[in-house]
Amino acid sequence: MSQTLPQGFIDAWKNRQALMTLSTVDKKAQPNSIWILCAELIDDTRISIANNAMVKTLDNIMQGSHGSLLMIAPEREAYQIKGRLEYFSDGPYYDEMKSWLDPKFPGKGAVNLHIEEIYYGAEKVF
C-alpha cells in the first residue's frame, strides 16, 4: 500500500528553487554533496534526477549509497527527501528522463531516488 505525498510538499516542489543538493556517502561513510538542477517528481514513490556531470556521486550510487535531496521552496521552506538510489544509463527510466530533460543538458544517465522519508526542517512529514 503506497502513501500519498503531503500536499504541502507537492506545492513546495512545484515552487522550489531550481538548484537543489544531492548528498551520498562512500563505503568509508565520507559524505559527498553536489548541486542538482534537473529533477522531476514522477509520482508518490520516485524522483528522477538527470546525471549531467556526476563522478563521486555516481561512484557512491553504484556502491549502494542511499541519498538525501535538499530543496528550498518559497519563504525559505526546506525539505529533505531521503531514499534508495538506482542508476540507469539505458532502458525505460533513462528514456523517461530524456523525455523531460532540456536537450541542452547531456543526460548521461537517470538516477531514481525512491522516496522513503521526507522532512520539513526537523519534522518528518512522510
N, C-alpha and C positions, 0 to 999 in steps of 0.2 A: 504494500500500500504506500503510495507516494504522498508526500505532504505538499501543500501549496505554499509557495514563497509568500512572505508577508507583503501586503500591498505597499507599505512604506518603503521596503527595499526595492520593489519593482519601480515605483515612482522615482526613487533616488537613482536607480540605474539609468532610467530614461533621461535624467537631467544631470548626470555625473560630469565631472571634468574629464576631458579626453585622456589625459595621462594617468595611468594607474601604476602600481608597483606590484610585481610578482616576486615572491620570495620562495626559495627552495633551500635544501641543505644537501651537503655531500655525505659520503659514507663516514666521514670523521665528525659529522654534525656541525661543519663550518657553514654558516649561512651565506647565501648569495641573493641579492635583490637586483632586479632590472626594471627599467621603465617599459611599460606596455602601452601601446597606442591602439592596437587593432584587436578588439574583442567583441563578441556578440553573446548575449544571453539567449540560448537556444530554447530552453524550456525550464521547468522547475527542478531539473536534475543536473544541468550542464551549461557551462560557459565554454565557448570555443575561442581560442586565442591563436593568432597567427604568429608563427615563428618567422620573423623577418631578419634577425641577426643574433640568435641565441647561441652561446658557446657553453659557458659554465652551467647555465640553467638547463640546457639540453642534456649535458652530461649527467646532471643531477636527476633529471626526469628519467633518463634511461637507466639509472641506478635505483629507481624506485622511490624517489623522493615524493612526498606529499607537497602541496603548495598552499600559499596564502596570497590572495589577491586583495590589495588595499585600494579602495576607491574613495574619492571625495565628491560629495554632492553639494548642491547649494546650501548656504548657511553653515558651511564647514562641517557638514554631517559626514562622519567617517564610517564606512562599512568594511569589514574584513570577511572575505569568503574563503573558507578552508576546505580542502578536499584532496582526493586522489587525483594524480595527473597521468595522462596517457598521451603518447605521441604518435602521429601518423604522417608519413611522407607520401602516401598514395591511398587510394580507396575512397569509400563514401564520405568519411569525415574530412579528408583532405579536399575532396571535391566540394563539399558543403562550405568549407572555409573559403575556397577560391570564389564561390558564388557571391559572398557578401564582401570580400576584401577588395578595396580600391586597387585597380591594376597598377598603380604607381608603386605599390609595395611588392617585394619579391614573393612573399608567402611560400617559404621553403617547406613548411610543414604546418600541421594543425595540432595544437595542444588542447586536449579536453580536460577541463577542470570539473570533476564530478563533485557537485555541491554537497558537502556533508554537514557543514556548520556555517552560520552567518552571525556575525557580531556587529552590533551598533554600539560603538565605543566598547565598553566592558560588558554590555548586556547581550547575552545570547538570545537571538530572535528567531533562529531556525536551527 
